[in-house]
Amino acid sequence: MKRVLIIYYSLTGVTEKMAEYIAEGVRISGHEAVVKKTSDITNREDIKGFDGYIFGSPTHHRDMANQMKDFLLIPRREDLKGKLAGSFGSYTHDGNAPAIIFETMEHVFKMEPAELGPFNLLETIMETDEGLRACHDYGRVFGEELGS
């Protein structure tokens, strides 16, 4: 069983729900998923020992939340090269954050990008079964890509 760390920032609770549902999908694939808020991560030790990483943030003003930007300074100093990377986020009218996070993971941290790419979901869809299924699917496929 491999371990996946899902780190998120959420302002309204929608991105938090996404993190929890994505974690369920990872668990469905047979792996362990640990979910933490960006504020729970204070040093490099907090992110060590995982096989895959999924970072999430809502989009604020066409960018990721400042709390996610601050968090991304921590993994920059950690060697995550080659680890499987995914990203997600919610949005109301513009959804750039997951793509920016994903590109950072791939190009700055030199992580292995998940084939699914960044996952972006309109906030109103999270109130439906379709939103739940989409999050489960993202986590499950990420876990399957991680292998055994």
C-alpha positions in Angstrom: 0.0 0.0 0.0 1.4 3.4 -1.0 0.7 6.7 0.7 -0.7 9.9 -0.8 -0.7 13.3 0.9 -3.5 15.6 0.0 -2.9 19.2 1.1 -5.5 21.9 0.5 -6.6 25.4 1.3 -10.4 26.1 1.4 -12.1 29.4 2.1 -15.8 28.3 1.9 -15.5 24.6 2.5 -15.9 23.5 -1.1 -12.3 22.7 -1.8 -12.2 20.9 1.6 -15.0 18.6 0.5 -13.2 18.0 -2.7 -10.0 16.9 -0.8 -12.0 14.5 1.4 -13.8 12.9 -1.7 -10.5 12.7 -3.6 -9.0 10.9 -0.6 -11.9 8.4 -0.6 -11.1 7.7 -4.2 -7.4 7.1 -3.4 -8.6 4.7 -0.7 -10.9 2.9 -3.1 -7.8 2.3 -5.2 -6.2 0.5 -2.3 -3.9 3.1 -1.0 -3.6 5.3 2.1 -4.7 8.9 1.9 -3.8 11.6 4.4 -5.6 14.9 4.2 -4.2 18.1 5.7 -4.9 21.8 5.5 -2.1 24.1 4.4 -2.1 25.5 7.9 -1.3 22.1 9.3 2.0 22.0 7.4 4.8 24.0 9.2 8.0 22.3 8.0 9.5 19.9 5.6 9.1 17.0 8.0 5.3 17.3 7.6 5.4 16.3 4.0 8.1 13.5 4.0 7.4 9.8 3.4 4.7 9.9 0.8 4.6 8.3 -2.6 2.2 10.8 -4.2 1.0 14.3 -3.6 -2.1 16.1 -4.5 -2.4 19.9 -3.8 -5.6 21.9 -3.9 -6.7 25.5 -3.9 -9.8 27.4 -5.0 -9.1 30.1 -7.6 -9.1 33.6 -6.2 -8.7 36.5 -8.7 -7.4 34.2 -11.4 -4.7 32.7 -9.2 -4.3 30.2 -6.4 -5.0 31.4 -2.8 -2.2 33.1 -1.0 -2.2 30.4 1.6 -1.3 27.8 -1.1 1.4 30.1 -2.4 2.9 30.3 1.1 2.6 26.5 1.5 4.4 25.9 -1.8 7.6 27.4 -0.3 7.9 24.3 1.9 7.9 21.5 -0.7 10.3 23.7 -2.8 13.0 22.9 -0.2 12.1 19.2 -0.1 13.2 16.7 -2.7 9.9 15.5 -4.4 11.6 14.8 -7.7 9.8 11.9 -9.5 6.9 11.6 -7.0 3.5 11.4 -8.6 1.8 14.8 -8.6 -1.8 15.9 -8.9 -3.8 19.1 -8.2 -7.4 20.2 -7.8 -9.5 23.2 -7.1 -12.9 24.8 -7.2 -14.0 27.9 -8.9 -17.0 30.1 -9.6 -16.1 31.9 -12.8 -12.4 31.3 -13.5 -10.4 28.3 -12.6 -6.7 28.8 -13.1 -5.4 27.7 -9.7 -5.2 23.9 -10.3 -3.2 24.4 -13.5 -0.8 26.8 -11.9 -0.2 24.4 -9.0 0.2 21.5 -11.4 2.8 23.3 -13.5 4.7 24.2 -10.3 4.7 20.6 -9.2 6.0 19.5 -12.6 8.4 22.2 -13.6 9.7 23.6 -10.3 9.6 20.5 -8.0 10.3 18.1 -10.9 7.5 15.8 -9.9 5.9 13.2 -12.2 2.6 14.7 -13.4 -0.4 12.4 -13.1 -1.9 11.6 -16.6 -5.2 13.1 -15.5 -3.6 16.6 -15.2 -5.1 19.2 -13.0 -8.7 18.7 -11.7 -11.0 21.8 -11.7 -14.6 21.7 -10.6 -17.2 24.4 -10.7 -18.4 25.0 -7.1 -22.1 24.4 -7.8 -21.3 20.9 -9.2 -19.9 19.9 -5.8 -23.5 20.1 -4.5 -24.4 17.2 -6.8 -23.7 13.5 -7.1 -21.8 14.3 -10.3 -19.3 16.3 -8.2 -18.8 13.6 -5.7 -18.2 11.0 -8.4 -15.8 13.3 -10.3 -13.7 13.7 -7.1 -13.8 10.0 -6.3 -12.7 9.2 -9.9 -9.8 11.6 -9.7 -8.5 10.0 -6.5 -9.1 6.5 -7.7 -7.3 7.0 -11.0 -4.5 8.8 -9.3 -4.2 5.8 -7.0 -4.3 3.4 -9.9 -1.5 5.3 -11.6 0.5 5.2 -8.4 0.5 1.4 -8.8 1.0 -1.2 -6.1 
